Amino acid sequence: MHDLTLFRDSKTRIHSETTVIGDAMYLGIWQDHSYSTTPHKASKTLSSTPEERQNNRILASTRQSVEHVIRRLKIFRVLKKTYRHRRRRFSLRVHLITALCNLTRLRQN
């Protein structure tokens, strides 16, 4: 299933003032959320301007750090695979995992 379709079907609610940064799979997200940023896409007839390419580079570098955090979180299989435990404990486990990731990141610096 396409990423944007999956996002729309999930009916995830995002605060109206939150900026959403998406990759090329979320090019139509601005229709659902006005504060969204996606890369500029060149068409067959028009190539990207140097300014658009620079904006894409900045967006990619921002997204890269976010993807690294997601990778750190997915090391824990609880978040990687289907969650099969009690739902009421899920948020506690997520908070513990994020605390562990933050602690290890602080120790590396």
C-alpha positions in Angstrom: 0.0 0.0 0.0 1.2 3.5 -0.8 2.6 5.5 2.2 0.2 8.4 1.8 -2.8 6.1 1.5 -1.7 4.2 4.6 -1.3 7.5 6.4 -4.8 8.7 5.3 -6.4 5.4 6.2 -4.9 5.4 9.7 -6.7 8.6 10.5 -3.7 9.8 12.5 -4.5 13.2 13.9 -1.7 15.7 13.9 -1.9 19.1 15.7 -2.6 21.8 13.1 0.6 23.8 14.1 2.9 20.8 13.8 5.2 20.8 10.8 5.2 17.4 9.0 8.4 16.5 7.1 7.8 13.8 4.5 9.8 12.1 1.8 8.8 11.8 -1.9 6.1 9.3 -0.9 4.1 12.0 0.9 3.9 14.5 -2.0 0.2 15.1 -1.6 0.1 15.4 2.2 -0.3 19.2 2.0 -4.0 18.6 1.0 -4.6 17.0 4.4 -2.1 19.0 6.5 -1.2 22.6 5.6 2.1 22.7 7.5 3.9 20.0 5.6 7.2 19.9 3.8 8.1 17.5 1.0 10.8 17.6 -1.6 10.3 19.4 -4.8 9.8 17.1 -7.7 11.1 17.8 -11.2 8.7 16.9 -14.0 9.6 15.6 -17.5 9.4 19.0 -19.0 10.7 21.2 -16.2 13.8 20.4 -14.3 14.3 21.6 -10.7 15.8 25.0 -10.1 19.0 25.3 -8.1 17.0 26.8 -5.2 14.6 23.8 -5.2 17.6 21.4 -5.3 19.2 23.2 -2.3 15.9 23.0 -0.4 15.8 19.3 -1.1 19.3 18.9 0.2 18.4 20.7 3.4 15.2 18.6 3.8 17.1 15.4 3.2 19.7 16.2 5.8 17.0 17.0 8.4 15.2 13.8 7.5 18.4 11.8 7.8 18.8 12.5 11.5 15.1 11.6 12.1 15.7 8.3 10.2 18.7 7.5 12.4 16.6 7.9 15.5 13.9 5.6 14.0 16.7 3.1 13.3 17.8 3.2 16.9 14.3 2.6 18.1 13.7 -0.3 15.8 16.6 -2.2 17.2 14.2 -3.2 19.9 11.9 -5.8 18.5 8.9 -4.6 20.5 8.7 -1.6 18.1 9.9 -3.5 15.0 7.4 -6.3 14.8 3.7 -6.8 15.7 3.1 -5.9 19.3 1.5 -8.9 21.0 1.3 -7.8 24.6 -1.2 -5.7 26.6 -2.0 -2.4 25.0 -2.0 -0.5 28.3 1.7 -1.2 28.8 2.7 -0.2 25.2 3.2 3.5 26.0 5.3 2.6 29.1 7.5 0.4 27.0 7.9 3.0 24.3 8.9 5.6 26.9 11.5 3.1 28.4 12.9 2.4 25.0 13.2 6.0 24.1 14.9 6.7 27.4 17.4 4.0 26.7 18.1 5.3 23.3 18.6 8.8 24.6 20.9 7.6 27.4 23.1 5.7 25.0 23.2 8.7 22.7 24.3 11.0 25.5 27.0 8.6 26.5 28.4 8.5 23.0 28.9 12.2 22.9 
